[in-house]
Structures are given as structure tokens and as C-alpha cells.
């Protein structure tokens, strides 16, 4: 069966200007990332702020071109699709709905906008589909007449979800969709996303700093570190028996839902290295509590594990971290 998403050797780097006297630098955000995601699944992507998660999401959405590699959506090359074709297949739900909702438009018009942009849907059908999707996410006809500032944060996120789904896409990229919400509202939005996935047979790529959220929603988990996926496994296997030292550190820490705070001190030593000066060989070795001398000179490759794969030299043979 054709995967919903197939990512092949994806890379993305940025040129960072050095200022008046400094030299320009190349920042590596995504480095040779490959994976497939089956239809109906949920891949949770976790890691510290700056590891490349959101850049990966923007590339898969077609908002940012890769430096190298390609993305296939249901077997079709993303780069070969026009904007309207992409919109019918894949849609985003971002962290801050207020920033992405036009404050001068009514909610019903905001949700209808993707249908209007397609240009080939009758006006009556546009209104009906927008109303249907708003009802599906739990918003009333009265709320549809309001403006974004008149809704709560949770209600605005429901609007963002309705807008993403009104074109009936099959894939949704959720980039920190609950991190700006209160804990009680987070649970409501997560339950809504799970319900919609079951009812509409959706596929999610779910980015979050909150491991508890990822454990709740994901069928698979990918752990990113300095632009690479260092471990990927089924959610059950990864949370039960993580294999990579970095994954173990994540699970030993208490990740906060606020982006940018990173990982609390769990004995990793140095802070996250500069993505413009990535350590050689195993990029995690300067912080790894179980690193060996060879970790600084030998580049690890993916080693198959019980529930997936991990890039760690210590997994070779009997010596596991």
C-alpha cells in the first residue's frame, strides 16, 4: 500500500549572516531525514527546540523547499503539485490560532476561505460545508457569526481545525497544536483530534514538546536531535523501552508544553550544540552520559531494534546503552 507520506533523504540548511565583521555561517536544520507514514497513522515528532521539527513540518507542507531530497504524498511528488492540489491533500494546524485567523473576518468566512480559494466550488456548497465542519468541531451557528477576538483560545483552535479540514484533506500536520492552551482545554482538543482521525480516517504528523501528549495521540514516535531522527519506534515500544541515550534522557526529564524551554538537566552536561557547528561522528556524543571514545570518531547508522531503529554505536552487538 502506498504510504500517506514518504520522505527521502530530506535536507534543509540556512545561510546565517555574520553581521558587519563576522563570517556567514550555514545552519543545518534537517539532515538526511527519511521515513514513511502509513495512512491513518499518527507520527509524533519530539526533540528540543531548534532540532528541526518545525522546519521538517514546513517542508512537508510545501511551505519551504528542501535543500536536497524529496517528499511524496500518497505516491505523488510534492514538488510537482500546484498549491491547490497540495491543499486538497495536506493541511496544517499551527500552535497559535489567533495569529493565523484574520481578525476582521467572521468565523464562518474564515473556515470557508480554503473552499473559496479553490475557485471551483459553488457558493451554496461553500456555505454548507463550512457550517457542517464548524458543527463537527463543536462550534454553534451563533459562534460562527463572531470574530476571532470574541472566542476563547480553545474555540479559536477549533476554528483552525475546522478550516484545515473543510477541504477534506487526508493528511494533517499538527505543529504544537495544544501548547498555547490551558491543560484542561488541551485534553478537549486532543480528544477532538482523535475523534476526527477515527471518523475521517486522517493521517497526522504531530509535533510536540510534550511527551505526555505524544504518548496519548501517536502510533509511532520519531526523536530528532540536531536535524536527524536518532530513534524511531512504535509509541508503545519507545515509551516502554527507549534505546537511544537521548531518548532515555527525554523520558527521564519532564518536558514542558511551552516551546523553547528545552530539556531540563538530566545529566547531559553541555547544552544543545550550535547547529552551525555540529559535532563530528555521533552528534550527541558531547552530551551523552555513556559515550565511548569511538563515538567521537565513528558515525552511527540506524540499528534495528525491537520496535523500530536507533542511531547509536552502543547498540551494535551486545553492548546496549
Long-range contacts (C-beta under 8 A, 24 or more apart in sequence): 1-38, 1-39, 2-74, 2-75, 3-36, 3-37, 3-38, 3-39, 3-72, 3-74, 3-75, 4-37, 4-38, 4-39, 4-40, 4-41, 4-73, 4-74, 4-170, 4-171, 4-203, 5-35, 5-36, 5-37, 5-60, 5-71, 5-72, 5-73, 5-171, 5-203, 5-205, 6-35, 6-36, 6-37, 6-71, 6-72, 6-75, 7-33, 7-34, 7-35, 7-36, 7-60, 7-69, 7-70, 7-71, 7-72, 8-34, 8-69, 8-70, 8-71, 8-72, 9-33, 9-34, 9-68, 9-69, 9-70, 10-34, 10-56, 10-59, 10-66, 10-68, 10-69, 10-70, 10-71, 11-66, 11-67, 11-68, 11-69, 12-52, 12-55, 12-56, 12-59, 12-64, 12-66, 12-67, 13-67, 16-276, 25-276, 26-276, 27-275, 27-276, 28-226, 28-227, 28-275, 28-276, 28-278, 29-55, 29-227, 29-275, 30-55, 30-56, 30-59, 30-66, 30-227, 31-226, 31-227, 31-228, 31-278, 32-69, 32-228, 33-69, 33-227, 33-228, 33-229, 34-69, 35-222, 35-229, 35-232, 37-203, 37-205, 37-220, 38-203, 39-74, 39-170, 39-201, 39-203, 40-197, 40-201, 40-202, 40-203, 41-203, 41-204, 41-219, 41-220, 42-197, 42-203, 42-204, 42-205, 42-206, 42-217, 42-218, 42-219, 42-220, 43-204, 43-205, 43-206, 43-218, 43-219, 43-220, 43-221, 43-222, 44-206, 44-207, 44-208, 44-214, 44-217, 44-218, 44-220, 44-221, 44-222, 44-235, 45-205, 45-206, 45-207, 45-208, 45-221, 45-222, 45-224, 46-207, 46-208, 46-209, 46-211, 46-214, 46-221, 46-222, 46-223, 46-224, 46-250, 46-255, 47-223, 47-224, 47-225, 47-250, 48-225, 48-262, 48-263, 48-272, 49-209, 49-259, 49-260, 49-261, 49-262, 50-272, 50-275, 51-224, 51-225, 51-226, 51-227, 51-272, 52-224, 52-226, 52-227, 52-228, 53-175, 53-207, 53-224, 54-175, 54-176, 54-207, 56-224, 57-92, 57-173, 57-175, 57-205, 57-207, 60-90, 60-173, 60-205, 61-86, 61-90, 61-92, 61-173, 62-86, 62-90, 73-171, 74-170, 84-117, 84-118, 84-119, 87-114, 87-117, 87-118, 87-167, 87-169, 88-118, 88-167, 88-168, 88-169, 89-169, 89-170, 89-171, 90-169, 90-170, 90-171, 90-172, 90-173, 91-164, 91-165, 91-167, 91-169, 91-171, 91-172, 91-173, 92-164, 92-172, 92-173, 92-174, 92-175, 93-157, 93-160, 93-161, 93-164, 93-172, 93-173, 93-174, 93-175, 93-177, 94-160, 94-175, 94-176, 94-177, 95-175, 95-176, 95-177, 95-179, 95-180, 95-259, 96-180, 97-148, 97-153, 97-156, 97-157, 97-159, 97-160, 98-148, 98-153, 98-156, 100-160, 101-148, 101-156, 101-159, 101-160, 102-148, 103-147, 103-148, 103-149, 104-147, 105-147, 106-144, 106-145, 106-146, 106-147, 107-134, 107-139, 107-143, 107-144, 107-145, 107-146, 107-147, 107-148, 107-151, 107-159, 108-134, 108-144, 108-145, 110-148, 110-159, 110-163, 111-144, 111-159, 111-162, 111-163, 111-166, 112-166, 113-163, 114-163, 114-166, 114-167, 115-166, 115-167, 118-167, 129-166, 130-162, 130-166, 133-162, 133-165, 133-166, 134-159, 134-162, 136-162, 136-165, 136-196, 137-161, 137-162, 137-165, 137-192, 137-196, 138-192, 152-185, 153-180, 153-181, 153-182, 153-185, 154-181, 154-182, 154-185, 154-188, 154-189, 157-181, 157-185, 157-189, 158-189, 158-192, 161-189, 161-192, 161-193, 161-196, 165-196, 165-200, 165-202, 168-200, 169-202, 170-201, 170-202, 170-203, 171-202, 171-203, 171-204, 171-205, 172-202, 172-203, 172-204, 172-205, 173-204, 173-205, 173-207, 174-204, 174-205, 174-206, 174-207, 174-208, 175-207, 176-207, 176-208, 176-209, 176-259, 177-206, 177-208, 178-208, 178-210, 178-213, 178-257, 179-208, 179-209, 179-210, 179-257, 179-258, 179-259, 186-213, 186-257, 190-216, 190-217, 193-217, 208-257, 209-255, 209-256, 209-257, 209-258, 209-259, 209-261, 210-255, 210-256, 210-257, 211-250, 211-251, 211-255, 213-257, 215-239, 220-308, 223-247, 223-250, 225-283, 225-284, 226-272, 226-273, 226-275, 226-278, 226-283, 226-284, 227-275, 227-278, 228-283, 228-311, 229-311, 230-284, 230-310, 230-311, 230-312, 231-305, 231-308, 231-309, 231-310, 231-311, 231-312, 232-308, 232-309, 232-310, 233-305, 233-307, 233-308, 233-309, 233-310, 234-307, 234-308, 236-307, 237-305, 237-306, 237-307, 237-308, 238-307, 238-308, 241-306, 241-307, 243-305, 243-310, 243-312, 243-315, 243-320, 243-321, 244-284, 244-310, 244-311, 244-312, 244-321, 245-284, 245-288, 245-289, 245-290, 245-291, 245-312, 245-314, 245-321, 246-284, 246-288, 247-310, 248-321, 249-289, 282-311, 282-312, 282-313, 290-314, 290-321
